[in-house]
């Protein structure tokens, strides 16, 4: 998940299962994630009303149905929809996903849409459903609705808890609850397996740190970066010290934290450790680590979190001779089953 300031990208038979998921989701995620969920952070699956509609994150009612031409401007929904519906039904996805995500090639002929304001590009695809995030401008969405297009705001993208809810919500919206359950099961099973790999290790304390111009942003509890650290095998020092969300650190705050491990994006080590003050951090010294993650998936708040956490484990714990990861035992390609 991108720090604040990101754009659109940077997006009756179903009712009973949805209610069960709603009541049991928190306990299930605490079991998988292995720590309490922040109060208020849990996104709940949307319930199908007796009229066969769902209320989206903006409080608007959208009918459930077998939509045939779907455009997704939601980073989590892009990958979930790829598994949930037949490929020809997904006619447009976020341009960032198409261009930057390792699974981009799997979207076939789907068009990349940069932002919600690109209304003409969206309309050219003749969609009957557009899935968006909170970053989508309401004025642009209103125009789509005026022209008869159903628009569904799926909500926040803050990591595992939201992703599970989004899987179930999309399954209900598209009347594919069984497929959604299979995707959810695979996602949580893979995360549980990753967590088991690091559960017995002496996991180091560390933080996620992003350098944006002259600003230093973290990513901690309440964001997907907290999940990345957790499943990658790092104890979140920022969360331990009471930070939440995407804190904007001063150099002095980072020196006070003094993390022995910093996780960041590719090419940021020099910017961090070459800083006049930050060069004093334990992570930049002997015995410390600055782990650079591949740009392709480390900020993915959805299904791609599995691959990102696997990459972090491999980078953190090293690779044994023969190419097997000492953290995972073997290099795996983890992906949800394709819906049948």
C-alpha positions in Angstrom: 0.0 0.0 0.0 1.3 3.4 -1.0 1.8 6.2 1.6 -0.7 9.0 1.8 -0.9 10.9 -1.4 -1.1 7.9 -3.8 -3.6 8.1 -6.7 -6.3 5.7 -7.7 -3.7 3.1 -8.1 -1.4 3.9 -5.9 -7.2 0.3 -5.9 -30.2 -14.6 -0.1 -27.8 -17.7 -0.6 -24.7 -15.5 -0.3 -26.1 -13.7 2.8 -25.6 -16.5 5.3 -21.9 -17.3 4.4 -21.2 -13.6 4.4 -22.5 -13.2 7.9 -20.5 -16.2 9.1 -17.4 -14.7 7.6 -18.2 -11.3 9.2 -18.4 -12.9 12.7 -15.5 -15.2 12.3 -13.0 -13.2 10.3 -11.4 -11.3 13.2 -10.6 -14.5 15.1 -9.4 -16.3 12.0 -7.0 -13.5 11.1 -5.6 -13.2 14.6 -4.8 -16.9 14.2 -3.1 -16.5 10.9 -1.5 -13.2 11.4 -0.5 -14.1 15.0 -1.2 -10.7 16.6 -4.3 -8.7 17.5 -5.8 -6.6 14.7 -5.8 -2.8 15.4 -9.1 -1.7 16.6 -11.3 -0.5 13.8 -8.9 -1.7 11.1 -10.8 -4.8 10.1 -12.7 -4.3 6.8 -15.9 -6.4 6.9 -17.3 -8.3 3.9 -20.3 -6.5 2.5 -23.6 -8.4 3.0 -26.1 -9.0 0.2 -29.4 -7.5 1.0 -32.7 -9.3 0.6 -33.1 -7.2 -2.7 -29.9 -8.7 -4.0 -27.6 -5.7 -3.6 -24.5 -4.7 -1.6 -23.6 -1.4 0.0 -20.2 -0.2 -1.0 -17.6 1.7 1.0 -19.4 5.0 0.1 -22.7 3.8 1.3 -24.2 3.3 -2.2 -26.3 0.2 -3.0 -25.0 -1.8 -6.0 -26.9 -4.8 -7.3 -25.1 -8.2 -7.3 -25.0 -9.9 -10.6 -23.0 -11.7 -13.3 -21.4 -8.6 -14.7 -19.8 -9.3 -18.1 -17.5 -6.3 -18.7 -15.6 -5.3 -15.5 -13.1 -2.6 -15.1 -11.0 -2.6 -11.9 -9.2 0.5 -10.6 -8.4 -1.1 -7.2 -5.0 -2.8 -6.7 -6.4 -5.7 -4.6 -9.4 -6.2 -6.8 -7.2 -6.5 -10.0 -5.6 -9.8 -8.8 -8.6 -11.2 -7.1 -10.8 -10.6 -10.2 -8.2 -12.4 -12.3 -8.9 -15.5 -10.2 -12.6 -15.0 -9.7 -14.0 -14.5 -13.2 -13.4 -15.7 -16.7 -10.6 -13.6 -18.3 -12.7 -12.1 -21.0 -15.0 -10.5 -18.4 -12.1 -8.4 -17.0 -11.7 -5.7 -19.7 -9.7 -3.1 -17.8 -7.4 -3.0 -14.8 -5.2 -0.5 -13.1 -2.3 0.6 -15.3 0.1 0.2 -12.5 -0.8 -3.4 -12.0 -0.6 -4.1 -15.7 2.8 -2.4 -16.1 4.5 -3.1 -12.8 3.1 -6.2 -11.2 4.8 -9.6 -12.0 1.4 -11.0 -12.9 0.7 -8.2 -15.4 1.1 -10.5 -18.4 -1.8 -12.7 -17.2 -4.3 -10.0 -17.9 -4.1 -10.6 -21.6 -6.0 -8.0 -23.6 -7.3 -6.1 -20.6 -6.6 -2.4 -21.0 -4.6 -0.4 -18.4 -6.4 2.6 -16.9 -4.2 5.0 -15.1 -6.8 6.9 -12.9 -10.5 7.3 -12.3 -10.4 10.7 -14.0 -9.7 8.9 -17.3 -13.5 8.6 -17.8 -13.4 8.4 -21.6 -10.9 5.6 -21.6 -13.1 3.7 -19.1 -16.2 4.3 -21.2 -14.5 3.1 -24.3 -14.4 -0.4 -22.8 -18.2 -0.4 -22.4 -18.1 -1.6 -18.8 -21.2 -2.7 -16.8 -19.2 -2.6 -13.5 -16.3 -0.4 -12.4 -14.5 -1.4 -9.1 -12.7 1.5 -7.4 -10.9 2.5 -4.2 -11.3 5.4 -1.8 -8.8 7.4 -4.0 -11.2 7.6 -6.9 -12.7 11.1 -7.4 -16.4 11.2 -6.7 -17.1 13.6 -9.6 -15.7 11.1 -12.1 -17.7 8.2 -10.6 -20.9 10.3 -10.7 -20.5 10.7 -14.5 -20.1 6.9 -14.9 -23.2 6.4 -12.9 -25.1 8.9 -14.9 -24.3 6.9 -18.0 -25.7 3.7 -16.5 -22.4 2.1 -15.3 -22.5 0.4 -11.9 -19.6 1.7 -9.7 -18.5 -0.2 -6.5 -16.0 1.3 -4.0 -14.4 -1.7 -2.5 -12.8 0.3 0.3 -9.4 0.4 2.0 -6.2 -1.5 1.0 -4.4 -2.0 4.3 -3.2 -5.6 4.1 -4.4 -9.1 5.0 -7.6 -8.2 6.9 -8.9 -6.0 4.1 -7.9 -8.4 1.4 -9.8 -11.3 2.9 -12.9 -9.1 3.2 -12.5 -7.9 -0.4 -12.3 -11.4 -1.7 -15.6 -12.3 0.0 -17.2 -9.0 -1.1 -16.3 -9.5 -4.7 -17.5 -13.1 -4.6 -20.9 -11.9 -3.3 -21.1 -9.0 -5.8 -20.4 -11.3 -8.7 -22.4 -14.2 -7.3 -19.3 -16.4 -7.0 -19.1 -17.2 -3.3 -17.6 -20.7 -3.8 -14.8 -19.3 -6.0 -14.1 -16.6 -3.5 -13.9 -19.1 -0.6 -11.3 -21.1 -2.6 -9.2 -17.9 -3.2 -9.4 -16.9 0.5 -8.5 -20.4 1.6 -5.4 -20.5 -0.6 -4.3 -17.0 0.5 -4.6 -17.7 4.2 -3.0 -21.2 3.9 0.0 -19.7 2.1 0.4 -17.0 4.7 0.1 -19.5 7.5 2.8 -21.6 5.8 5.1 -18.6 5.5 4.5 -17.7 9.2 5.3 -21.2 10.2 8.7 -21.0 8.5 9.8 -18.1 10.7 7.9 -19.0 13.8 10.8 -20.8 15.5 13.5 -18.3 14.4 15.1 -15.6 16.4 13.4 -12.8 14.4 15.2 -9.4 14.4 13.6 -6.1 15.2 13.2 -3.8 12.2 11.1 -1.2 10.3 9.9 -0.5 6.9 11.2 2.8 5.5 10.5 4.6 2.3 12.4 7.6 1.0 10.3 10.0 -1.1 12.3 13.1 -2.0 13.4 14.7 1.3 10.7 12.8 3.3 11.1 9.6 5.3 7.9 7.5 5.5 7.4 4.4 7.5 4.8 1.6 7.1 3.6 -0.1 10.3 0.5 -1.4 12.0 -2.7 -0.7 10.1 -0.9 -1.0 6.7 0.2 -3.9 4.5 3.8 -3.2 5.4 3.2 -4.5 8.9 2.0 -7.7 7.3 5.1 -7.8 5.0 7.4 -7.6 8.1 5.4 -10.1 10.1 5.2 -12.8 7.4 8.7 -12.0 6.2 10.2 -12.7 9.6 10.8 -9.3 11.2 9.4 -7.9 14.4 7.9 -4.5 13.8 9.9 -2.0 16.0 7.8 1.0 14.9 4.6 -0.7 16.1 6.3 -1.7 19.3 7.1 2.0 19.9 3.5 3.1 19.2 3.7 4.2 15.6 0.7 3.5 13.3 -0.1 3.9 9.6 2.4 5.7 7.5 4.4 7.8 10.0 6.6 10.6 8.5 9.8 10.2 10.5 12.3 12.9 11.4 15.9 11.8 11.3 15.9 12.2 15.1 13.0 9.8 15.5 14.8 7.2 13.4 17.9 7.6 15.5 15.8 7.0 18.6 14.3 3.9 17.1 17.7 2.8 15.9 16.5 -0.4 14.1 19.0 -3.2 13.4 17.1 -4.0 10.2 15.5 -1.7 7.7 13.3 -3.0 4.8 13.1 -0.6 1.9 12.7 -0.5 -1.9 15.5 -1.1 -4.4 18.2 1.6 -4.6 17.4 3.3 -1.3 20.3 2.0 0.8 22.7 4.8 -0.3 20.0 7.4 0.4 19.5 6.1 3.9 22.9 5.2 5.0 24.6 8.0 3.2 22.5 10.5 5.1 24.6 12.7 7.5 22.5 11.5 10.5 21.0 8.2 9.5 24.4 6.7 8.7 24.7 6.2 12.5 21.8 3.8 12.6 22.5 0.2 13.6 21.1 -1.1 10.4 23.8 0.8 8.5 26.6 -0.4 10.7 28.4 -3.7 11.2 26.0 -6.4 12.0 23.0 -4.4 10.7 21.0 -5.0 7.5 19.3 -2.8 5.0 17.1 -5.1 2.9 16.1 -3.8 -0.5 12.9 -5.4 -1.8 12.1 -5.8 -5.5 10.0 -2.9 -6.8 7.6 -5.3 -8.4 5.6 -6.5 -5.5 6.7 -5.2 -2.1 4.0 -2.6 -2.0 1.2 -5.0 -3.0 -1.4 -4.9 -0.3 -3.3 -7.9 -1.6 -2.6 -11.4 -2.9 0.9 -10.3 -4.0 1.8 -10.0 -0.3 2.5 -13.8 -0.3 5.2 -13.5 -2.9 6.6 -10.3 -1.3 6.9 -11.9 2.1 8.5 -15.0 0.6 11.0 -12.7 -1.1 11.7 -10.9 2.2 12.4 -14.2 3.9 14.8 -15.3 1.2 16.6 -12.0 1.3 16.7 -11.9 5.1 17.8 -15.4 5.8 19.9 -16.1 2.8 20.0 -18.8 0.1 21.7 -22.1 0.6 23.8 -23.8 -2.0 21.6 -25.2 -4.8 19.3 -22.2 -4.7 17.1 -23.3 -1.8 16.1 -20.7 0.7 17.2 -21.4 4.3 14.0 -19.7 5.4 11.6 -21.6 3.2 13.4 -24.9 2.6 12.8 -24.5 -1.1 11.8 -21.7 -3.5 8.1 -21.8 -4.2 5.9 -19.9 -6.5 2.7 -19.4 -4.5 -0.4 -18.3 -6.2 -4.1 -18.9 -5.6 -5.7 -21.7 -7.6 -7.4 -20.6 -10.8 -11.2 -20.5 -10.3 -13.0 -23.2 -12.1 
